Amino acid sequence: MLFGKPVSDIVLLDLIYQYGNYMNAFVHYRVLKDEDGYSAVLKLRDKSEDESVRFPVTHGKEVEIEDMLNRYKAGKWNGFNRSDKYVLDGRSFSFQVKMADGSEVYAHGYAAFPRNFREVREELEKILEVDKWERQEG
């Protein structure tokens, strides 16, 4: 829920998750709505941006994503901006959702994560079939 309103009609979802400070130690999952429906761009861990994969998102998966975000109350993450000052080489994330009505959810953290972040990341990876793309790349 975003201020009492569910996440719906997503036009952009962006999730960047940084595993550390070495080269290409991050993933970037982007889901975009365009005139043809939805597409996804995946930058996989230990791969360069040039090796990103782009593919159309199967009709209905956008509803799965919205349902999952609402189930874990990701709309309440808006404004989350925390870090653990005692961690020197930790994991970090940036998360953004834009909806057709102009509302947004933006959250960022370094060694600090909002409630249910791991579940959202893992379910998004399942919905986008990230493991399939990793196997194809590997």
Buried (B, 14 or more C-beta within 10 A) or exposed (E): EBEEEEBBEBBEBBBBBBBEEEEBEBBBBBBBBEEEEBBBBBBBBBBEEEEBBEEEBEEEBBEBBBBBBBEBBBBBBBEBEEEEEEEEEBBBBBBBBBBEEEBEBBBBBBBBBBEBBEEBBEBBBEBBBBEEBBEEEE
